[in-house]
């Protein structure tokens, strides 16, 4: 899965975009907290609020460009790549409190974005999100708006095209949108070396010399949304979405030399998936006297698709197959989720209590096993309560959640169930108007995936196999973070320390069974890490030249069956932005986090890019290049006693691109409907073999 994510980012790096969703807004009732005023940011107890400046709005033609212009220190934002990350982790994006996608943020008009809320310690109702970025948006009362966007690589079959139109009438709004990301035949190379250690002491070494490779990763999505708002009374949101992945394939070709063979042989390693994922959601919010609210959200989603893998070893002279493995899994998976919350506000306090239920129903047909069918049922029930209180310069938040998880394979009657508690607490102290301390404790649960629990054996190569473990338990994770926010002339930001532990993390486990090396999964003895981070923003020349960045050092320890590993590494990003006379020059560098998980260290993309954008009236034009300096490298390293390997995926080219954006709006402005909760969850998907 991590390789698929990294490959998707590479495809996006061929010049831009990703996909997500949109939201709505009612007049939000906010607690009257003590805030720390700053030219660009207001530090509240549970979030940082950024109000876009006139220059930030004037030099942007979509929501991602505006977010980039805000230069939030701990965020890495790229309009060209279509990515928003924080410390190497995904950011949950919301529009008016409702989960959204980068595509939908791109479709926001900068003039309609009233503020951006950056939440680094999400509460229990965000259900385990790392960080949350919420765009508060106003929309016309009558009339509407339209946005069209396109970016195209000049030397690759890669592009991103999307559009959005909104029509407003009275208390209602209809929104239609869609996008298509084209990635075809993106050229890549893989360097791979591995050594197997047998229980009897003998070893086997494979060296792979690349003969080329390519990636296809095209995605289409459509959405239609209806919003109804009667201010301070009723909000209704209905949304239908369609997501289609016509092609997602990674193909590698190599020449393998083996220590136990006199001659080299050809290797073909292909894996991928394709499918459709339609969904429907409905939201209802009702206000009552005494500043009380009841909110309910329902979501249903269907995934129909297939996952495939082909691993072939051939004699170079005769082309006879030495190893010929094919895996083909057809999924038809369903998800149903509902959440209901009660919220009570006082002048200096807030109480939130809620419950949710999520049901996954998975059906997998292994066509390579003669059509054998497997069914998995997974149910999650979650209850929580959270209380917020302000006392002079101190604000306190405390909450407790409880989650029940149950999953079962029908054919084998294998599965497990468990109860897990989710405590959470936060203390914020405002030293003065420019300095603030925050201490946050968070906890969450992660349930085993379909691929990790399915006991169906999958062959990966000549003697490697993968088998899921249906006895896996739900994982508990805990994080403690201390942050210090500061503001001095022309500089503001934060630094802090973060400690993380996951005592029963689900990780891969390698074992020899006779002459087969089997990868299965275990609830390990745990992962612990500690991080030191600094995130400043410096106005070198006010309103003209701004430097922003994030620097992190992390040390971690991973323990499992038969191993105890350590890792430490630096990571971070830096952005320089120059704005003048409608031009915006952006330069960005990202060093990916080196993650230890199980017996493997993996890293994402070390990327750099340069972009020049010119805004003129309703138009925006951009030209840039991805990887103008250095060489692309994404990979992993196995530290297992039984299999040590190192893999690098590389590209040997620069990717120049051009982009164009057009905005149009008409009508007066009003606040859009605000969706305060979201029924969470995604349909599961099988994983085919592959190294």
C-alpha positions as CSV (number, residue, x, y, z in Angstrom):
1,X,0.0,0.0,0.0
2,X,2.8,2.4,0.8
3,X,4.3,1.8,-2.6
4,X,1.0,2.5,-4.3
5,X,0.7,5.8,-2.4
6,X,4.2,6.8,-3.4
7,X,3.6,5.8,-7.0
8,X,0.4,7.8,-7.0
9,X,2.4,10.8,-5.7
10,X,5.0,10.2,-8.5
11,X,2.2,10.2,-11.1
12,X,1.0,13.4,-9.6
13,X,4.5,14.7,-9.6
14,X,4.4,14.4,-13.4
15,X,2.8,17.7,-12.9
16,X,-0.1,18.1,-10.4
17,X,-3.3,17.2,-8.7
18,X,-5.1,14.7,-6.5
19,X,-8.7,14.2,-5.5
20,X,-11.1,15.0,-2.6
21,X,-14.5,16.7,-1.8
22,X,-16.4,19.9,-0.9
23,X,-18.5,21.4,1.9
24,X,-21.2,23.8,3.1
25,X,-21.7,26.4,5.8
26,X,-24.2,28.0,8.2
27,X,-23.5,30.9,10.5
28,X,-21.1,29.0,12.8
29,X,-21.5,29.6,16.6
30,X,-18.0,30.1,18.0
31,X,-16.9,30.3,21.6
32,X,-15.7,33.7,22.6
33,X,-12.2,32.7,23.4
34,X,-9.2,34.8,24.2
35,X,-7.2,35.1,20.9
36,X,-3.8,36.3,20.1
37,X,-3.9,38.9,17.4
38,X,-1.3,38.8,14.6
39,X,-1.0,40.3,11.1
40,X,-1.8,37.0,9.5
41,X,-2.8,34.4,12.2
42,X,-5.0,34.2,15.2
43,X,-4.0,31.5,17.7
44,X,-7.1,30.0,19.4
45,X,-7.1,27.2,21.9
46,X,-7.9,24.5,19.4
47,X,-6.8,25.9,16.1
48,X,-4.8,28.6,14.2
49,X,-7.0,30.9,12.1
50,X,-5.6,32.6,9.0
51,X,-7.3,35.5,7.3
52,X,-6.1,35.9,3.7
53,X,-4.5,39.3,3.0
54,X,-5.5,41.3,-0.1
55,X,-2.2,40.4,-1.8
56,X,-2.7,36.7,-1.1
57,X,-6.1,36.8,-2.7
58,X,-5.0,38.9,-5.7
59,X,-2.2,36.6,-6.5
60,X,-4.3,33.4,-6.5
61,X,-6.9,32.0,-8.8
62,X,-7.9,28.9,-6.9
63,X,-8.0,27.6,-3.3
64,X,-4.7,25.7,-3.5
65,X,-2.9,28.7,-4.8
66,X,-4.3,30.8,-2.0
67,X,-3.3,28.2,0.6
68,X,0.2,28.3,-0.8
69,X,0.3,32.1,-0.6
70,X,-0.7,31.9,3.1
71,X,2.7,30.1,3.6
72,X,1.5,28.2,6.8
73,X,4.9,27.0,8.1
74,X,4.2,23.3,8.9
75,X,2.3,22.7,5.6
76,X,3.8,21.6,2.3
77,X,1.5,22.8,-0.5
78,X,2.0,22.4,-4.2
79,X,-0.6,23.5,-6.8
80,X,1.4,21.8,-9.5
81,X,1.6,18.5,-7.7
82,X,-1.9,18.8,-6.3
83,X,-0.7,17.9,-2.8
84,X,-1.2,19.2,0.8
85,X,0.8,17.5,3.5
86,X,2.2,18.2,7.0
87,X,5.4,16.6,8.2
88,X,5.0,13.9,5.5
89,X,1.5,13.0,6.7
90,X,-1.8,13.5,4.9
91,X,-3.9,16.4,5.9
92,X,-7.7,16.0,6.2
93,X,-9.1,18.8,4.0
94,X,-12.5,20.3,4.7
95,X,-14.6,23.0,3.2
96,X,-17.0,24.7,5.7
97,X,-16.4,21.7,8.0
98,X,-17.2,19.0,5.5
99,X,-14.6,16.6,4.2
100,X,-13.3,17.6,0.7
101,X,-10.7,16.8,-1.8
102,X,-7.8,18.7,-3.3
103,X,-9.8,18.8,-6.6
104,X,-12.6,20.7,-4.8
105,X,-10.2,23.0,-3.1
106,X,-8.8,23.9,-6.5
107,X,-12.4,24.8,-7.5
108,X,-12.7,27.4,-4.8
109,X,-12.7,31.0,-5.8
110,X,-10.1,32.9,-3.6
111,X,-12.4,35.8,-3.1
112,X,-15.0,33.5,-1.4
113,X,-12.5,32.1,1.1
114,X,-13.1,34.1,4.3
115,X,-10.6,32.3,6.5
116,X,-8.6,29.1,6.8
117,X,-8.6,27.1,10.1
118,X,-5.5,25.0,10.8
119,X,-6.2,22.3,13.4
120,X,-3.1,20.4,14.6
121,X,-4.9,18.6,17.5
122,X,-8.3,17.5,16.1
123,X,-10.9,16.5,18.6
124,X,-12.6,13.1,19.0
125,X,-15.3,14.0,16.4
126,X,-12.6,14.0,13.7
127,X,-12.1,10.3,14.4
128,X,-8.3,10.0,14.4
129,X,-7.3,12.6,11.7
130,X,-3.7,13.6,12.0
131,X,-4.4,17.3,11.1
132,X,-7.4,19.2,9.7
133,X,-7.4,22.1,7.3
134,X,-10.8,23.8,7.1
135,X,-11.7,26.4,4.5
136,X,-14.5,28.7,5.5
137,X,-16.2,29.8,2.3
138,X,-19.0,32.2,1.4
139,X,-21.2,31.8,-1.8
140,X,-23.6,33.9,-3.7
141,X,-27.3,34.2,-2.7
142,X,-28.3,34.5,-6.3
143,X,-26.4,33.8,-9.5
144,X,-23.5,31.4,-9.0
145,X,-19.9,30.8,-10.0
146,X,-17.8,28.8,-12.4
147,X,-14.1,27.7,-12.4
148,X,-12.1,25.8,-15.1
149,X,-8.6,24.5,-14.6
150,X,-6.1,22.6,-16.7
151,X,-2.4,21.7,-16.3
152,X,-0.4,19.7,-18.9
153,X,3.1,18.3,-19.0
154,X,5.1,19.2,-22.1
155,X,7.0,16.0,-22.3
156,X,4.7,13.3,-20.9
157,X,1.1,12.1,-21.4
158,X,0.1,13.7,-18.1
159,X,-2.5,16.3,-17.3
160,X,-5.1,17.5,-14.8
161,X,-8.4,19.0,-16.0
162,X,-11.3,19.9,-13.8
163,X,-14.2,22.3,-13.5
164,X,-17.0,23.3,-11.2
165,X,-20.2,25.3,-11.5
166,X,-22.6,26.5,-8.8
167,X,-26.2,27.9,-9.1
168,X,-27.8,29.7,-6.2
169,X,-31.5,30.4,-5.6
170,X,-32.9,31.5,-2.3
171,X,-31.9,29.1,0.5
172,X,-30.7,26.5,-2.0
173,X,-27.5,25.8,-4.0
174,X,-26.8,23.2,-6.6
175,X,-23.1,22.4,-7.4
176,X,-21.8,20.3,-10.3
177,X,-18.2,19.4,-10.7
178,X,-15.7,16.9,-12.1
179,X,-12.1,16.3,-12.9
180,X,-9.8,14.0,-14.8
181,X,-6.2,13.2,-14.1
182,X,-4.3,11.7,-17.0
183,X,-1.2,9.7,-16.5
184,X,-0.1,7.2,-19.2
185,X,3.2,5.5,-19.9
186,X,5.2,7.5,-17.4
187,X,8.7,6.2,-17.7
188,X,10.4,4.9,-14.5
189,X,13.3,2.7,-13.5
190,X,13.8,0.4,-10.6
191,X,17.0,-0.7,-9.0
192,X,16.6,-3.7,-6.7
193,X,19.0,-5.9,-4.7
194,X,18.0,-8.6,-2.2
195,X,19.6,-11.4,-0.2
196,X,17.7,-14.3,1.3
197,X,18.9,-16.0,4.5
198,X,17.7,-19.6,4.9
199,X,17.2,-21.2,8.3
200,X,20.1,-23.7,7.6
201,X,22.5,-20.8,7.1
202,X,22.8,-20.7,3.3
203,X,22.1,-17.5,1.4
204,X,20.7,-16.5,-2.0
205,X,21.4,-13.1,-3.6
206,X,19.4,-11.4,-6.5
207,X,20.6,-8.3,-8.3
208,X,18.1,-6.6,-10.6
209,X,19.4,-4.4,-13.5
210,X,16.6,-2.2,-14.8
211,X,15.4,-2.6,-18.4
212,X,12.8,0.2,-18.0
213,X,9.3,0.4,-16.7
214,X,6.2,2.5,-16.9
215,X,3.3,3.7,-14.8
216,X,-0.4,4.4,-15.8
217,X,-2.5,6.2,-13.2
218,X,-5.6,7.9,-14.6
219,X,-8.5,8.9,-12.4
220,X,-11.9,10.5,-13.2
221,X,-14.4,11.8,-10.7
222,X,-17.8,13.6,-10.8
223,X,-20.0,15.1,-8.0
224,X,-23.3,16.8,-7.6
225,X,-24.4,18.5,-4.4
226,X,-27.6,20.1,-3.1
227,X,-27.5,22.4,-0.1
228,X,-30.4,23.9,1.8
229,X,-29.9,26.4,4.6
230,X,-32.4,28.2,6.8
231,X,-30.1,30.3,8.9
232,X,-29.7,29.2,12.6
233,X,-32.5,26.7,12.1
234,X,-32.0,23.9,9.5
235,X,-29.2,22.7,7.2
236,X,-29.6,19.9,4.7
237,X,-26.8,18.6,2.4
238,X,-27.3,15.8,-0.3
239,X,-24.3,14.7,-2.3
240,X,-23.7,12.0,-5.0
241,X,-20.2,11.3,-6.1
242,X,-18.6,9.0,-8.8
243,X,-15.0,7.9,-8.9
244,X,-13.5,5.9,-11.7
245,X,-10.0,4.5,-12.0
246,X,-9.7,3.2,-15.6
247,X,-6.0,2.4,-15.4
248,X,-3.6,2.1,-12.5
249,X,-0.6,-0.1,-13.3
250,X,3.1,-0.2,-12.5
251,X,5.2,-2.3,-14.8
252,X,8.9,-3.0,-14.2
253,X,11.3,-5.0,-16.5
254,X,14.7,-6.1,-15.4
255,X,17.6,-8.5,-15.9
256,X,18.1,-10.7,-12.8
257,X,21.4,-12.2,-11.8
258,X,21.2,-14.9,-9.1
259,X,24.0,-16.4,-7.0
260,X,22.5,-19.9,-7.5
261,X,22.2,-19.6,-11.3
262,X,24.9,-19.5,-14.0
263,X,22.9,-17.4,-16.4
264,X,20.8,-14.2,-15.9
265,X,17.1,-14.2,-16.7
266,X,14.4,-11.7,-17.7
267,X,12.0,-10.3,-15.1
268,X,8.5,-8.9,-15.7
269,X,6.8,-7.5,-12.6
270,X,3.4,-5.9,-13.2
271,X,0.7,-5.0,-10.6
272,X,-2.2,-2.7,-10.5
273,X,-6.0,-2.2,-10.1
274,X,-9.0,-0.5,-11.7
275,X,-12.5,0.1,-10.6
276,X,-15.4,2.4,-9.8
277,X,-16.5,3.9,-6.5
278,X,-19.9,5.6,-6.4
279,X,-21.2,7.1,-3.2
280,X,-24.1,9.0,-1.7
281,X,-24.3,11.1,1.5
282,X,-27.0,13.0,3.4
283,X,-26.6,15.5,6.2
284,X,-29.1,17.1,8.5
285,X,-28.4,19.8,11.1
286,X,-31.1,21.2,13.4
287,X,-30.7,24.1,15.8
288,X,-32.7,24.3,19.1
289,X,-33.1,26.9,21.8
290,X,-30.4,27.4,24.3
291,X,-27.6,27.1,21.7
292,X,-28.2,23.4,21.2
293,X,-27.6,21.4,18.0
294,X,-28.4,18.0,16.7
295,X,-26.5,16.8,13.6
296,X,-26.8,13.6,11.7
297,X,-24.7,12.4,8.7
298,X,-25.2,9.2,6.6
299,X,-22.8,7.8,3.9
300,X,-23.0,4.8,1.6
301,X,-20.4,3.7,-0.9
302,X,-19.8,0.8,-3.3
303,X,-16.5,-0.3,-4.8
304,X,-16.5,-2.6,-7.8
305,X,-13.1,-3.4,-9.3
306,X,-10.2,-5.8,-9.7
307,X,-6.7,-6.0,-8.5
308,X,-4.1,-7.9,-10.5
309,X,-0.4,-9.0,-10.4
310,X,1.9,-10.7,-12.8
311,X,5.3,-12.0,-12.0
312,X,7.3,-13.7,-14.8
313,X,10.9,-15.0,-14.9
314,X,12.1,-16.1,-18.4
315,X,15.1,-17.6,-20.0
316,X,16.6,-14.8,-22.2
317,X,17.6,-17.3,-24.9
318,X,14.4,-19.3,-25.2
319,X,11.9,-17.0,-23.4
320,X,10.7,-20.1,-21.6
321,X,9.1,-19.2,-18.3
322,X,11.0,-20.3,-15.2
323,X,8.4,-18.7,-13.0
324,X,4.9,-17.6,-14.1
325,X,2.6,-16.2,-11.4
326,X,-0.7,-14.5,-12.0
327,X,-3.1,-13.1,-9.4
328,X,-6.5,-11.6,-10.2
329,X,-9.0,-10.6,-7.5
330,X,-12.4,-9.1,-8.2
331,X,-14.0,-7.1,-5.4
332,X,-17.5,-6.0,-4.8
333,X,-17.4,-4.2,-1.5
334,X,-19.9,-2.0,0.3
335,X,-19.8,0.6,3.1
336,X,-22.6,2.1,5.2
337,X,-21.9,4.7,7.9
338,X,-24.0,6.9,10.1
339,X,-23.1,9.4,12.9
340,X,-25.2,11.5,15.2
341,X,-23.9,14.3,17.5
342,X,-25.4,16.5,20.2
343,X,-23.6,19.9,20.7
344,X,-24.4,22.3,23.6
345,X,-22.7,25.7,23.7
346,X,-22.2,28.1,26.6
347,X,-20.4,31.4,26.6
348,X,-17.1,29.8,27.8
349,X,-17.7,26.1,27.3
350,X,-18.9,23.4,24.9
351,X,-20.1,19.9,25.3
352,X,-20.2,17.4,22.3
353,X,-21.4,13.8,22.6
354,X,-22.0,11.4,19.7
355,X,-22.2,7.9,18.4
356,X,-21.5,6.3,15.0
357,X,-21.8,3.0,13.3
358,X,-19.8,1.8,10.3
359,X,-20.4,-1.4,8.4
360,X,-18.1,-2.9,5.7
361,X,-19.3,-5.8,3.6
362,X,-16.6,-7.2,1.4
363,X,-16.8,-9.9,-1.3
364,X,-13.6,-11.0,-3.1
365,X,-13.5,-13.5,-6.0
366,X,-10.1,-15.0,-6.7
367,X,-10.3,-15.7,-10.4
368,X,-6.8,-17.2,-10.4
369,X,-8.1,-19.8,-7.9
370,X,-10.9,-21.0,-10.1
371,X,-13.4,-18.4,-8.9
372,X,-13.1,-19.1,-5.2
373,X,-15.2,-16.6,-3.2
374,X,-14.4,-15.0,0.2
375,X,-16.7,-12.8,2.3
376,X,-15.6,-10.5,5.1
377,X,-17.9,-8.6,7.5
378,X,-16.6,-5.7,9.5
379,X,-18.6,-3.6,12.0
380,X,-17.5,-0.7,14.1
381,X,-19.5,1.2,16.8
382,X,-18.1,4.3,18.3
383,X,-19.3,6.5,21.3
384,X,-17.6,9.6,22.6
385,X,-18.1,12.7,24.7
386,X,-15.8,15.8,24.8
387,X,-15.9,18.9,27.0
388,X,-14.2,22.3,26.3
389,X,-13.8,25.0,29.0
390,X,-12.1,28.5,29.0
391,X,-10.7,29.9,32.3
392,X,-9.0,33.2,31.8
393,X,-5.8,32.6,29.8
394,X,-6.2,28.8,30.1
395,X,-8.4,26.6,28.0
396,X,-9.0,22.9,28.8
397,X,-10.4,20.1,26.6
398,X,-11.0,16.5,27.8
399,X,-12.8,13.7,26.1
400,X,-13.3,9.9,26.1
401,X,-14.3,7.6,23.3
402,X,-15.0,3.9,23.1
403,X,-14.9,1.8,20.0
404,X,-16.2,-1.8,19.4
405,X,-14.8,-3.6,16.4
406,X,-15.9,-6.9,15.0
407,X,-14.9,-8.7,11.8
408,X,-15.5,-12.2,10.5
409,X,-14.7,-14.2,7.3
410,X,-17.9,-16.1,6.4
411,X,-16.2,-19.1,4.7
412,X,-13.7,-19.9,7.4
413,X,-15.6,-18.5,10.4
414,X,-12.3,-16.7,11.4
415,X,-12.2,-13.2,12.9
416,X,-11.9,-11.2,16.1
417,X,-13.7,-8.6,18.1
418,X,-12.5,-6.0,20.7
419,X,-13.4,-3.0,22.8
420,X,-10.9,-0.1,22.8
421,X,-10.9,3.2,24.7
422,X,-9.9,6.5,23.2
423,X,-9.0,9.2,25.8
424,X,-8.0,12.7,24.6
425,X,-7.0,16.0,26.4
426,X,-5.5,19.4,25.7
427,X,-4.3,22.4,27.7
428,X,-3.6,25.8,26.1
429,X,-2.0,28.7,28.0
430,X,-1.8,32.1,26.4
431,X,1.3,33.8,27.8
432,X,0.6,37.1,26.1
433,X,-0.7,38.3,22.7
434,X,2.3,36.9,20.9
435,X,3.2,33.7,22.7
436,X,1.3,30.5,23.5
437,X,1.9,27.0,24.8
438,X,-0.2,24.0,23.9
439,X,-0.1,20.5,25.3
440,X,-2.1,17.8,23.6
441,X,-2.7,14.2,24.2
442,X,-4.4,12.2,21.5
443,X,-5.3,8.5,21.0
444,X,-7.0,6.6,18.2
445,X,-7.7,3.1,16.8
446,X,-6.8,1.5,13.5
447,X,-8.6,-1.7,12.3
448,X,-6.9,-4.4,10.3
449,X,-7.4,-4.0,6.5
450,X,-8.9,-6.6,4.2
451,X,-5.5,-7.5,2.7
452,X,-4.0,-7.9,6.2
453,X,-6.7,-10.3,7.4
454,X,-7.6,-12.4,4.4
455,X,-6.1,-15.9,4.9
456,X,-6.1,-16.7,1.2
457,X,-2.4,-17.5,0.1
458,X,-0.9,-15.3,-2.6
459,X,2.3,-16.3,-4.4
460,X,4.7,-13.3,-4.9
461,X,7.6,-14.9,-6.8
462,X,9.3,-18.3,-7.2
463,X,9.3,-19.0,-3.4
464,X,7.8,-16.0,-1.6
465,X,4.1,-16.0,-0.5
466,X,1.8,-13.7,1.4
467,X,-1.0,-14.8,3.8
468,X,-3.3,-12.6,5.9
469,X,-3.9,-13.1,9.6
470,X,-7.6,-13.1,10.6
471,X,-6.6,-13.1,14.3
472,X,-5.3,-9.5,14.2
473,X,-6.6,-7.1,16.8
474,X,-7.5,-3.4,16.5
475,X,-4.5,-1.2,17.0
476,X,-4.2,1.5,19.7
477,X,-2.0,4.6,19.1
478,X,-1.2,7.5,21.5
479,X,0.5,10.8,20.9
480,X,1.7,13.6,23.2
481,X,2.7,17.0,21.7
482,X,4.0,20.2,23.3
483,X,4.0,23.2,21.0
484,X,5.2,26.8,21.5
485,X,3.8,29.4,19.2
486,X,5.7,32.6,18.8
487,X,5.6,35.9,17.0
488,X,8.4,38.4,16.6
489,X,8.8,41.2,14.0
490,X,8.7,39.6,10.5
491,X,8.9,36.0,11.9
492,X,6.2,33.8,13.4
493,X,5.9,30.0,13.7
494,X,6.2,27.2,16.3
495,X,8.6,24.6,17.6
496,X,7.9,21.6,19.8
497,X,8.4,18.0,20.7
498,X,6.1,15.1,19.9
499,X,6.1,11.5,21.4
500,X,4.2,8.7,19.7
501,X,3.6,5.1,20.6
502,X,1.6,2.3,19.1
503,X,2.0,-0.7,21.4
504,X,0.3,-3.3,19.2
505,X,1.0,-1.9,15.7
506,X,0.0,-4.2,12.8
507,X,3.2,-5.0,10.8
508,X,4.4,-7.5,8.3
509,X,6.2,-10.6,9.6
510,X,8.4,-12.9,7.6
511,X,8.7,-16.6,8.3
512,X,10.1,-19.7,6.6
513,X,7.6,-22.5,6.0
514,X,9.7,-25.4,4.5
515,X,11.1,-23.8,1.3
516,X,8.7,-20.9,1.2
517,X,9.3,-17.5,2.7
518,X,5.9,-16.3,3.9
519,X,4.9,-12.7,4.6
520,X,2.1,-12.6,7.1
521,X,1.0,-9.9,9.7
522,X,1.2,-9.6,13.5
523,X,0.3,-7.3,16.3
524,X,3.9,-6.4,17.0
525,X,5.5,-5.5,20.3
526,X,5.2,-1.8,19.3
527,X,6.5,1.3,17.6
528,X,7.7,4.3,19.6
529,X,9.2,7.5,18.3
530,X,10.1,11.1,19.4
531,X,10.3,14.1,17.2
532,X,11.7,17.6,17.5
533,X,10.3,20.1,15.0
534,X,10.6,23.8,14.0
535,X,8.2,25.6,11.6
536,X,9.0,29.3,11.0
537,X,7.7,31.8,8.4
538,X,10.0,34.8,7.6
539,X,8.9,37.9,5.8
540,X,12.1,38.8,4.1
541,X,10.4,41.7,2.2
542,X,6.9,42.3,3.5
543,X,4.2,41.3,1.0
544,X,6.9,40.6,-1.6
545,X,9.3,37.9,-0.5
546,X,8.4,35.2,2.1
547,X,10.3,32.1,3.3
548,X,8.5,29.3,5.0
549,X,9.6,25.8,6.1
550,X,9.3,22.8,8.4
551,X,12.3,20.9,9.9
552,X,11.9,17.7,11.9
553,X,14.3,15.2,13.5
554,X,12.8,11.9,14.6
555,X,14.2,8.9,16.4
556,X,12.2,5.7,16.6
557,X,12.2,2.1,17.8
558,X,10.3,-0.8,16.3
559,X,10.0,-4.2,18.0
560,X,8.4,-7.4,16.7
561,X,8.7,-11.1,16.7
562,X,12.5,-11.7,16.8
563,X,13.7,-8.1,16.0
564,X,14.4,-4.8,17.8
565,X,15.2,-2.0,15.3
566,X,16.1,1.7,15.6
567,X,16.1,4.5,13.1
568,X,16.6,8.3,13.1
569,X,16.5,10.8,10.3
570,X,15.8,14.4,9.3
571,X,12.9,15.5,7.1
572,X,11.2,18.7,6.1
573,X,10.3,21.2,3.5
574,X,11.2,24.8,2.5
575,X,9.3,27.2,0.3
576,X,10.4,30.6,-1.1
577,X,7.7,32.8,-2.7
578,X,8.2,36.1,-4.5
579,X,5.1,38.2,-5.4
580,X,5.0,41.4,-7.4
581,X,2.9,43.0,-10.2
582,X,0.6,40.0,-10.5
583,X,3.5,37.5,-10.8
584,X,4.2,34.8,-8.2
585,X,7.5,32.9,-8.3
586,X,7.5,29.8,-6.1
587,X,10.5,27.5,-5.3
588,X,10.0,24.4,-3.2
589,X,12.1,21.6,-1.8
590,X,10.8,18.5,0.1
591,X,12.8,15.9,1.9
592,X,10.5,13.0,2.6
593,X,10.2,11.3,6.0
594,X,12.1,8.0,6.5
595,X,9.6,5.7,8.2
596,X,10.4,2.6,10.1
597,X,7.5,0.2,10.1
598,X,8.0,-3.5,10.9
599,X,11.3,-4.5,9.5
600,X,11.3,-2.0,6.7
601,X,12.4,1.6,6.3
602,X,10.6,3.4,3.5
603,X,10.7,6.9,2.1
604,X,8.5,8.9,-0.2
605,X,9.6,11.5,-2.7
606,X,12.5,13.9,-2.3
607,X,11.1,16.5,-4.7
608,X,11.9,20.0,-5.8
609,X,10.0,22.3,-8.2
610,X,9.9,25.8,-9.5
611,X,6.7,27.6,-10.7
612,X,5.9,31.0,-12.2
613,X,2.3,32.2,-12.2
614,X,0.8,35.3,-13.6
615,X,-2.8,36.5,-12.7
616,X,-4.7,38.7,-15.0
617,X,-8.3,39.6,-14.4
618,X,-10.3,36.3,-14.3
619,X,-7.3,34.3,-15.8
620,X,-4.2,32.7,-14.3
621,X,-1.3,31.3,-16.4
622,X,1.6,29.2,-15.0
623,X,4.7,27.6,-16.2
624,X,7.1,25.5,-14.2
625,X,9.2,22.4,-13.9
626,X,9.2,19.4,-11.5
627,X,12.7,18.2,-10.5
628,X,14.7,20.9,-12.2
629,X,17.6,19.9,-9.9
630,X,18.9,16.5,-8.8
631,X,17.5,13.0,-9.4
632,X,14.2,11.6,-8.3
633,X,14.4,8.7,-5.7
634,X,11.7,6.9,-3.8
635,X,12.2,3.5,-2.2
636,X,12.5,1.2,0.7
637,X,14.9,-1.0,2.6
638,X,14.2,-4.3,4.3
639,X,16.1,-5.1,7.5
640,X,14.6,-8.5,8.1
641,X,16.9,-11.3,9.2
642,X,15.5,-13.5,6.5
643,X,15.4,-11.1,3.6
644,X,17.5,-7.9,3.3
645,X,16.7,-5.8,0.3
646,X,16.9,-2.3,-1.1
647,X,14.7,-0.8,-3.8
648,X,14.9,2.5,-5.6
649,X,12.4,3.9,-8.0
650,X,13.9,6.6,-10.2
651,X,13.1,9.0,-13.0
652,X,15.8,10.5,-15.2
653,X,14.1,13.5,-16.7
654,X,12.8,17.0,-15.9
655,X,9.0,17.6,-16.2
656,X,8.1,21.0,-17.6
657,X,4.4,22.0,-17.5
658,X,2.0,24.8,-18.3
659,X,-1.3,25.6,-16.6
660,X,-4.3,27.8,-17.1
661,X,-7.1,28.8,-14.8
662,X,-10.4,30.7,-15.4
663,X,-12.8,32.0,-12.7
664,X,-16.2,33.6,-13.0
665,X,-18.7,34.5,-10.4
666,X,-22.0,36.5,-10.2
667,X,-24.4,37.4,-7.5
668,X,-24.2,38.6,-3.9
669,X,-22.3,36.7,-1.2
670,X,-23.7,34.7,1.7
671,X,-22.3,32.0,4.0
672,X,-22.7,28.5,2.7
673,X,-24.1,25.6,4.7
674,X,-21.7,24.3,7.3
675,X,-21.5,20.5,7.8
676,X,-20.3,19.9,11.3
677,X,-19.8,16.1,11.3
678,X,-19.1,13.4,8.7
679,X,-19.9,9.7,8.8
680,X,-16.4,8.3,8.1
681,X,-15.1,5.3,6.3
682,X,-14.1,4.0,2.9
683,X,-14.8,0.7,1.1
684,X,-12.0,-1.8,1.4
685,X,-10.0,-3.1,-1.5
686,X,-7.9,-6.3,-2.0
687,X,-4.2,-6.2,-2.6
688,X,-2.6,-8.5,-5.2
689,X,0.9,-10.0,-5.0
690,X,4.1,-8.1,-5.8
691,X,7.4,-7.5,-4.2
